[in-house]
Amino acid sequence: MKKHNLLLEGISQFEVDFVIPHVGADIPVGIDPFLLYKSRDQILSKLHTKIIEAFNQGVRLIADRKYREAEQLFTYPEVKEIGLGYSKDGKDGDGVGEGLTSLIVKSLSDSPEMLARGIKHIEEMQLISIGVGPDRISDTIANLIKSYLIEYTQAQSNLWGIKLTRGVPIENIFDFETGQWYDEYCDLPLSPFDGKPIILVPRRIVRTLPWINYRDYYNVELKTYLKAQKTRKSEAQSASNSKDITVRKSEAVKISRRLIGEIDSYISRKEKDSANAQPTLSYVDFRQITPQADALKSKIDGILPGKETASDYQYAVLEILNYLFNPDLSDGKPEVATYEGTERRDIIFTNESDHSFWDYVRRIHSAILLMFEVKNSDNITNTYLAQINTYLGDRLGYLGFIVSRSQLKKEQLKKTYSIFNNRTPRTVILGLCDDDLKLMMTQKCEGRNPTEFIRQKYRDFMTAVQ
């Protein structure tokens, strides 16, 4: 397989699970911790739990008046290696910094109610601190999960053939076990622009604004409270006259520090509406959607069937599935294992979708993970299908796909029906071929959702099997 030698060479944003950094400039999105909180990936959801525990360690230090120790914990410099943020002049942000660290400590100190309650979401700091905005929230999370992001970067670099440089010095890595910061030498890619290290971020955890943010809180919760207060003070005041209530953020945060009930109400509302908290794709150049589809179609057309090119076909299918379904299906990667001495060709995705067909199959078929078995062959036998049946189960769920060069023949379709009827829980195996992949890419170029094609495949299967 031909691999990419440079970070940006030959790699399209449509094909990969991570945000491709813009050389020499920040991308105006940030890491949203709420997307970790709601993630069905246990690694990410557990990271969020650890983040809250670590932050509340600092809250307890403030409550105990151990301010110096709290400031040490709350110092989060900008993680320039990730290339996300709102800087207009390149990667020159300051992160939280010492001044803002002190402000965080003061903001919490001035809110006895928050000290007693503790933080439920890091984003709450936007509501009680004048100097904390979306970029600071992203910096905070990037610092706390830097170890995970480094491991993710290494895995994605190995997957896509991005060159890693050994022993790159990285500062401010947080150890959740000890609650301490440390520096380390890591294997990371270097920017072809300035030779500085690059840390990749999954597409599924970035948004333009955090799901929980000050602007939304002010308009949804705080203004309602202020209007109610004004009406109570002057019953003669009409509702229309109280619509224009505005306060500066400096005043708003002072009010919010003692209005924990209103913050709780807002947070509860945002948690209940978590299905609408979706990753932002504003950094994707959708003008390239058709050229990218054409390139991927040409790629699979240029791969001959057979064992010799099986790996090339596997990676082409992975690129196409990322193109079609990310971020609903995320973190796609081959699962390397052995089966009678040969490499398995599985591609495993995490099913993160809150909507449509993917949400349905996760609930009905326990498909938190989705397996795509890739065979670079136009002669799929019942043996292949029986093998897939053994892979599916409690870990991978009870719905899987076999991707091959041509449609399943009638005999193999009957085998999938037999598997469904003779196994409990009911197990569904759907076939996809090159023509199906091309058709879905065309649908995406036309503005249609390729998931509808999969839904129809599933419906046809369920109709035929009953």
C-alpha positions in Angstrom: 0.0 0.0 0.0 1.3 3.5 -0.9 1.3 5.6 2.3 1.4 9.3 2.8 4.8 10.8 3.7 3.7 14.2 4.9 0.8 15.2 7.1 -1.2 16.9 4.5 0.0 15.2 1.3 -2.8 13.1 -0.3 -5.1 13.2 2.8 -8.5 14.7 2.5 -10.6 16.0 5.5 -13.4 13.8 4.2 -11.4 10.6 4.5 -10.1 10.8 8.1 -11.4 10.8 11.6 -9.4 13.8 12.8 -9.4 17.5 12.1 -6.6 18.2 9.6 -4.6 21.2 11.0 -4.3 24.3 8.8 -0.7 25.0 8.3 0.4 28.1 10.2 -3.1 29.1 11.4 -5.7 28.1 13.9 -9.1 26.6 12.9 -12.0 28.5 14.5 -13.4 25.5 16.5 -12.5 24.1 19.9 -12.8 20.9 21.9 -16.2 20.8 23.5 -16.2 18.7 26.7 -19.9 18.1 26.4 -19.2 15.9 23.4 -17.0 13.8 25.6 -19.7 13.7 28.3 -22.4 12.4 25.9 -20.1 10.1 23.9 -20.9 6.4 23.7 -17.2 5.7 23.5 -16.4 4.6 27.0 -12.9 6.0 26.7 -14.2 9.5 26.0 -17.0 9.4 28.6 -14.6 8.1 31.3 -12.2 11.0 30.3 -15.0 13.4 31.0 -15.5 11.9 34.4 -11.8 12.2 35.2 -11.8 15.8 34.0 -14.6 16.8 36.4 -12.9 14.9 39.3 -9.6 16.8 38.6 -11.3 20.2 38.3 -13.3 19.6 41.5 -10.0 18.8 43.2 -9.1 22.4 42.5 -12.5 23.6 43.8 -11.9 21.7 47.1 -8.5 23.4 47.4 -10.1 26.8 47.0 -12.7 25.9 49.6 -9.9 24.9 51.9 -8.1 28.3 51.1 -5.2 26.5 49.5 -5.0 29.0 46.8 -1.4 28.5 45.6 -2.1 24.8 45.1 -5.3 25.6 43.3 -3.6 28.0 40.9 -1.0 25.4 40.1 -3.8 23.0 39.1 -5.8 25.6 37.2 -2.9 26.8 35.0 -3.8 25.7 31.4 -1.5 27.1 28.7 -2.8 27.0 25.1 -2.1 23.6 23.5 -0.6 25.1 20.4 0.2 21.7 19.0 -3.5 21.0 18.2 -4.0 24.1 16.0 -7.6 24.8 17.1 -8.7 28.2 18.4 -9.8 31.7 17.5 -6.5 33.5 17.0 -6.6 35.8 13.9 -2.8 35.9 13.5 -1.8 32.3 13.6 -1.1 30.1 16.6 -0.3 32.8 19.1 -2.9 32.4 21.8 -2.0 32.5 25.4 -4.2 29.8 26.9 -5.5 30.5 30.3 -2.3 32.0 31.6 -1.5 33.2 35.1 -3.8 36.2 35.1 -6.8 34.2 34.1 -5.8 31.4 36.5 -6.1 33.9 39.3 -9.4 35.1 37.9 -10.8 31.5 37.9 -9.7 31.1 41.5 -11.3 34.4 42.4 -14.5 33.6 40.6 -14.9 30.3 42.4 -13.9 32.0 45.7 -16.7 34.6 45.2 -19.3 31.8 44.7 -19.8 29.9 48.0 -22.7 28.1 46.4 -20.4 26.8 43.6 -17.7 25.8 46.0 -20.3 23.8 48.0 -21.9 22.2 44.9 -18.8 21.6 42.8 -18.5 21.8 39.0 -20.7 19.5 36.9 -19.4 20.7 33.6 -16.2 22.7 33.0 -18.2 25.0 30.7 -20.0 26.4 33.8 -16.9 28.6 34.3 -18.1 30.7 31.4 -21.2 31.5 33.4 -19.4 32.7 36.6 -16.1 34.2 35.2 -15.8 37.2 33.0 -12.5 36.0 31.4 -13.5 32.5 30.4 -14.9 31.9 27.0 -15.0 29.0 24.4 -11.3 29.2 23.6 -10.3 28.9 27.3 -12.6 25.9 27.8 -11.0 24.2 24.8 -7.5 25.0 26.2 -8.5 23.6 29.6 -9.8 20.3 28.1 -6.9 20.0 25.7 -4.4 20.2 28.6 -6.3 17.7 30.7 -6.7 15.1 27.9 -3.3 15.7 26.2 -2.1 12.2 27.0 -5.2 10.7 25.3 -4.7 13.1 22.3 -1.1 12.0 22.0 -2.0 8.4 21.9 -4.8 9.1 19.4 -2.3 11.0 17.2 0.1 8.2 17.2 -2.6 5.7 16.3 -3.9 7.8 13.4 -0.4 8.5 12.2 0.3 4.8 12.1 -3.0 4.2 10.3 -2.5 6.8 7.6 1.3 6.6 7.2 2.0 10.0 8.7 5.7 10.3 9.6 6.4 10.3 13.4 9.4 12.0 14.8 10.9 10.3 17.9 11.5 12.1 21.2 9.6 15.4 20.6 9.5 17.4 23.9 5.9 18.1 25.1 5.1 20.1 28.2 2.2 20.1 30.6 0.7 16.6 30.4 -1.7 15.9 33.2 -1.6 12.7 35.2 -5.1 11.9 36.5 -3.7 9.3 39.0 -1.4 11.7 40.8 -3.2 15.0 39.9 0.2 16.4 38.8 1.6 17.9 35.6 4.7 16.5 33.9 6.7 16.9 30.7 7.6 14.0 28.4 9.3 13.2 25.1 6.8 11.8 22.7 6.7 10.4 19.1 4.7 12.9 17.1 4.4 14.3 13.6 6.0 17.7 12.9 4.5 20.5 10.8 6.0 20.7 7.3 5.5 24.5 7.8 7.5 25.3 10.9 8.8 21.9 12.2 6.7 22.2 15.4 4.9 19.1 16.8 1.3 18.4 15.8 -1.4 16.8 18.0 -4.5 15.6 16.2 -8.0 16.0 17.6 -11.0 13.7 16.7 -13.6 15.4 14.6 -16.4 14.1 16.8 -15.4 16.3 19.8 -15.1 19.8 18.2 -17.7 22.6 17.9 -17.6 26.2 17.0 -19.2 27.0 20.4 -19.4 24.7 23.4 -22.9 23.2 23.7 -23.0 24.9 27.1 -22.0 28.5 26.6 -22.5 31.9 28.1 -24.5 33.5 25.2 -27.0 30.7 25.2 -27.3 30.7 29.0 -27.8 34.5 29.1 -30.5 34.4 26.4 -32.3 31.3 27.6 -32.0 31.4 31.4 -30.6 34.6 32.8 -32.8 37.0 30.9 -35.9 35.1 32.0 -34.8 35.4 35.6 -34.0 39.1 35.3 -37.3 39.9 33.6 -39.2 38.0 36.4 -37.3 40.0 39.0 -38.1 43.3 37.3 -41.7 42.4 37.0 -41.9 41.5 40.6 -40.4 44.8 41.6 -42.8 46.8 39.5 -46.1 45.1 38.7 -47.0 48.1 36.6 -44.2 47.4 34.2 -45.5 45.7 31.0 -44.0 42.5 29.8 -43.1 44.2 26.5 -41.0 46.9 28.3 -39.0 44.3 30.2 -37.9 42.4 27.0 -35.0 44.7 26.5 -33.2 43.9 29.8 -29.5 43.7 29.2 -26.6 43.5 31.6 -22.8 43.4 31.0 -21.1 40.1 31.5 -19.3 41.5 34.5 -22.7 42.0 36.2 -24.1 38.8 34.8 -21.4 36.6 36.3 -21.8 38.3 39.7 -25.5 37.4 39.6 -24.8 33.9 38.3 -22.3 33.1 41.1 -25.2 33.1 43.6 -27.9 31.8 41.2 -26.8 28.1 41.2 -30.4 27.1 40.9 -30.7 28.9 37.5 -27.4 27.4 36.4 -28.7 23.9 37.4 -31.9 24.5 35.5 -29.9 25.5 32.4 -27.5 22.6 32.6 -30.4 20.2 33.1 -32.0 21.5 30.0 -28.8 21.2 27.9 -28.3 17.6 29.1 -31.8 16.6 28.2 -31.3 18.1 24.7 -28.0 16.3 24.3 -29.1 14.6 21.0 -28.8 18.0 19.3 -25.2 18.6 20.5 -23.4 17.7 17.3 -19.9 18.2 16.1 -19.2 21.3 13.9 -18.1 20.8 10.3 -17.5 24.4 9.5 -13.8 23.8 8.8 -14.6 21.3 6.0 -14.4 22.6 2.5 -17.6 21.2 1.0 -16.6 22.5 -2.4 -14.4 19.5 -2.6 -17.2 17.0 -1.9 -17.6 16.0 -5.6 -14.0 16.0 -6.6 -13.3 13.8 -3.5 -16.0 11.4 -4.5 -14.6 11.2 -8.0 -11.2 10.5 -6.6 -12.4 7.7 -4.3 -14.5 6.1 -7.1 -11.3 6.1 -9.3 -9.3 4.7 -6.5 -11.5 1.6 -6.0 -11.8 1.1 -9.8 -8.0 1.0 -10.0 -7.7 -1.8 -7.4 -7.8 -5.3 -8.8 -9.6 -8.0 -6.9 -7.3 -10.5 -5.1 -5.3 -11.1 -2.0 -2.3 -9.1 -3.2 -4.3 -5.8 -3.2 -6.5 -6.7 -0.2 -4.9 -4.1 2.0 -5.3 -1.3 -0.6 -9.0 -2.2 -1.0 -9.4 -2.2 2.8 -8.0 1.3 3.2 -10.0 2.6 0.2 -13.2 1.3 1.8 -12.2 2.9 5.1 -11.7 6.3 3.3 -15.1 5.9 1.6 -16.9 5.0 4.8 -15.4 8.0 6.6 -16.4 10.2 3.6 -20.0 8.9 3.8 -20.7 8.6 7.5 -18.3 10.5 9.8 -19.1 11.9 12.4 -22.2 9.6 12.9 -19.7 6.7 12.6 -16.4 7.6 14.0 -12.9 6.3 14.9 -12.9 3.9 12.1 -9.9 1.6 12.0 -8.9 -1.9 10.9 -8.8 -4.4 13.7 -5.6 -6.4 13.4 -5.9 -9.9 14.6 -5.2 -13.4 13.3 -7.5 -16.0 11.9 -5.8 -19.2 10.8 -2.5 -17.3 10.3 -4.0 -14.5 8.2 -4.8 -10.8 8.9 -8.4 -10.1 9.5 -9.9 -7.4 7.3 -12.4 -6.0 9.7 -13.1 -2.2 10.0 -14.6 -1.2 13.3 -16.5 2.1 13.8 -18.0 3.6 16.9 -21.7 4.4 16.4 -22.0 7.9 17.8 -25.2 8.9 16.0 -28.2 10.4 17.8 -30.4 10.4 14.8 -31.9 8.2 12.1 -31.1 4.7 11.2 -27.8 4.4 13.1 -29.5 5.3 16.4 -32.2 2.7 15.7 -29.7 -0.1 15.0 -27.7 0.7 18.1 -30.8 0.3 20.3 -32.3 -2.7 18.5 -29.1 -4.6 17.6 -26.8 -3.4 20.4 -24.6 -1.9 17.7 -22.5 0.5 19.7 -19.7 -0.7 17.5 -20.2 -1.5 13.8 -18.2 -4.0 11.9 -17.5 -3.8 8.2 -15.9 -7.0 6.9 -14.0 -6.1 3.8 -13.3 -8.8 1.1 -11.4 -7.8 -2.0 -13.3 -10.5 -4.0 -16.3 -10.8 -6.2 -16.9 -14.4 -5.1 -18.3 -14.3 -1.6 -19.1 -17.8 -0.2 -21.2 -18.9 2.6 -18.0 -19.6 4.6 -17.3 -15.9 4.7 -20.8 -15.2 6.0 -20.5 -17.9 8.7 -17.2 -16.3 9.7 -18.9 -12.9 10.1 -21.6 -14.5 12.2 -19.0 -15.7 14.7 -17.5 -12.2 15.0 -20.8 -10.6 15.8 -22.1 -10.8 19.4 -22.1 -8.9 22.6 -18.9 -6.9 21.8 -19.7 -5.9 18.2 -23.5 -6.1 18.4 -25.8 -8.0 16.1 -25.6 -6.1 12.9 -22.7 -6.1 10.6 -21.7 -5.5 7.0 -19.7 -7.4 4.4 -18.2 -5.2 1.7 -17.1 -6.9 -1.5 -16.5 -6.1 -5.2 -20.0 -7.3 -6.4 -23.5 -7.9 -5.1 -24.1 -11.0 -2.9 -25.5 -13.8 -5.0 -28.9 -15.4 -4.3 -27.4 -18.3 -2.4 -25.5 -16.0 -0.1 -28.6 -13.8 0.5 -30.4 -17.0 1.6 -27.5 -17.7 4.0 -27.9 -14.3 5.6 -31.6 -15.0 6.1 -30.7 -18.4 7.6 -28.3 -16.7 10.1 -31.1 -14.3 11.1 -33.7 -17.0 11.6 -31.4 -19.5 13.4 -29.7 -17.2 15.9 -30.8 -15.5 19.1 -30.5 -12.5 19.3 -31.5 -12.0 15.7 -28.4 -11.2 13.7 -28.4 -9.1 10.5 -25.6 -9.2 7.9 -26.0 -6.7 5.1 -23.9 -6.8 1.9 -22.4 -3.7 0.2 -20.5 -3.7 -3.1 -18.5 -1.2 -5.1 -21.6 -0.1 -7.0 -23.4 0.6 -3.7 -20.4 2.7 -2.4 -20.3 4.7 -5.6 -24.1 5.3 -5.5 -24.0 6.5 -1.9 -21.1 8.9 -2.8 -23.2 10.3 -5.7 -26.1 10.8 -3.3 -23.9 12.7 -0.9 -22.7 14.9 -3.7 -26.4 15.6 -4.6 -27.1 16.7 -1.0 -28.9 13.5 -0.1 -28.1 11.5 3.0 -26.3 8.2 2.1 -27.6 6.7 5.4 -31.0 6.5 3.7 -29.5 3.9 1.2 -28.4 1.8 4.2 -31.8 2.1 5.8 -33.5 0.9 2.6 -31.0 -2.1 2.5 -32.0 -2.9 6.0 -35.7 -2.6 5.3 -35.4 -4.8 2.2 -33.6 -7.4 4.3 -36.2 -7.4 7.1 -39.0 -7.6 4.5 -37.4 -10.5 2.7 -36.5 -12.5 5.8 -40.0 -12.5 7.4 
